[in-house]
Amino acid sequence: MTTITQTGFLGQLQQVAPCPRCGALEGWYEKRVCKYLQMFEANGESYEASNMERVRGGDRRYCMGCHKDITDQIKMVEN
């Protein structure tokens, strides 16, 4: 069985059970809305960008196989 993890400050997020819809244990993704500043020179070429900052989202996790919400199958486990 493959273990999928995402490291966090208090431990790791881990998919502890297969997706109930498709049975996959491929991993997950989060939908986030982020913002950043992109600077341009007078001729239109980009030259600098700020760090990306999350505005909202990232609270729900979705199956990589079928895109169903599998937040309940993702748990924080200690390192």
C-alpha positions in Angstrom: 0.0 0.0 0.0 1.3 3.5 -0.9 1.3 6.2 1.7 0.7 9.8 0.6 1.9 12.5 3.0 2.1 16.3 3.2 4.5 17.6 5.9 3.2 20.3 8.3 4.4 22.0 11.5 2.7 19.6 13.9 3.0 16.4 11.9 2.0 15.2 8.5 -1.2 15.1 6.7 -1.7 11.5 5.5 -4.4 9.8 3.4 -5.4 7.1 5.8 -8.1 5.4 3.8 -8.8 5.0 0.0 -11.3 7.2 -1.7 -14.8 5.9 -0.9 -16.0 6.7 -4.4 -13.3 5.3 -6.7 -11.1 3.3 -4.3 -7.9 5.2 -5.2 -5.1 6.0 -2.9 -3.3 8.3 -5.3 -3.2 11.4 -3.2 -5.2 14.7 -3.0 -5.2 18.3 -4.0 -6.5 21.5 -2.4 -8.3 24.4 -4.1 -6.8 27.7 -3.1 -7.2 31.3 -4.1 -3.9 33.1 -3.8 -2.6 36.6 -4.6 0.8 38.1 -5.4 2.2 41.2 -7.0 3.8 41.0 -10.4 6.0 44.0 -11.4 6.7 45.0 -15.0 9.3 47.2 -16.7 8.2 50.1 -18.9 8.7 47.8 -22.0 6.3 45.2 -20.6 8.8 42.6 -19.5 8.2 41.2 -16.0 11.1 41.5 -13.6 9.9 40.7 -10.1 7.1 39.1 -8.2 6.1 39.0 -4.5 5.6 35.9 -2.5 2.3 34.1 -3.1 -0.2 34.6 -0.3 -3.3 32.5 0.3 -6.5 34.5 0.4 -8.9 31.6 1.0 -9.4 27.9 0.4 -7.2 24.9 1.2 -9.6 23.6 3.8 -11.0 20.7 1.8 -9.0 17.9 0.1 -10.1 16.3 -3.2 -9.2 12.9 -4.7 -6.6 13.0 -7.5 -8.5 10.2 -9.2 -12.2 11.2 -9.2 -12.1 14.8 -7.7 -14.5 13.9 -4.9 -14.1 15.6 -1.5 -12.1 13.2 0.7 -11.3 15.5 3.6 -12.4 12.9 6.0 -9.8 10.4 4.7 -6.9 12.9 5.4 -5.7 13.0 8.9 -2.8 14.7 10.8 -0.3 12.1 12.1 2.7 12.7 14.3 6.2 12.6 12.7 
